Amino acid sequence: KIAGNKGQPSTQTGGWAQLKQRSLEPIGSVIQKALTEEVTVMIKSSPADLVTVTDQKVENMIISSIKEKYPSHSFIGEESVAAGAGSILTDNPTWIIDPIDGTTNFVHRYFFQSVDVAFLLSQMEFGIVYSCVEDKMYTGRKGKGAFCNGQKLQVSKQRDITKALLVSELGSNRDPEVIKTVLSNMQRLLSIPIHGIRAVGTAAVNMCLVATGGADAYYEMGIHCWDMAGAGIIILEAGGVLLDISGKICSKQMIASFVRLTIHN
């Protein structure tokens, strides 16, 4: 279960199948059923920043389920924040939730979407990323390792960036100056040169691909804590590093990789 004994939840690595069956498969079923139905799309911060009724439904399901066990805990959810709730991280036990990471993918029936959940007690304790269409559940718990469907994960040992495969996203900001900066960063990386840059449309799955060793680094500017908190502990427990330029988990700048890379603004 996501919820365990009093005060602090539990996700033992051996119980991944139970966790998936009891807590995440029902949510995955809601998402997969919605993929067969007509989707009503709403716009948030830009014409490329989308939300659907399913995003809101899944977030409410997750929060309601956890609140039954832990009514005093705090929550930071993408759609709750979009509706006006606060997003201040305190010392209170806190759950950070992205109900559908990859909403644009979901709207277009593109393959990758994930449900992302993280639990923090002043620092990241555990994270879950459930890529429901792939039926892959990534988990990480502080000091206990990272796993995908029960198989232990290990990041790449590639230290030569000229031999690296990176993952990133273009983001949803359509301001011409922001787009110019994003593309300029990609051009600079490709010119090093590197083997390539890939994108699957969800920050958490991108990060989990780094945890598997399939990609060597992930970087993105402009993402939020719910985009990366769940996958962040998975990266760390797979032997990688998680670098946030300002040092705060809720900031919008982060980079996950095996090698400590430096970003110059």
Secondary structure, DSSP 8 states (H G I E B T S, - for coil): ----STTS----GGGHHHHIIIIIHHHHHHHHHHTTS---EEESSSTT-EEEHHHHHHHHHHHHHHHHH-TT-EEEEHHHHHTT------SS-EEEEEEEE-HHHHHTT-S--EEEEEEESSSEEEEEEEETTTTEEEEEETTTEEEETTEE--------GGG-EEE----S---HHHHHHHHHHHHHHHTTT-SEEE--S-HHHHHHHHHHTSSSEEEEES--HHHHHHHHHHHHHTT-EEE-TTS-TTSSEEEEESS------
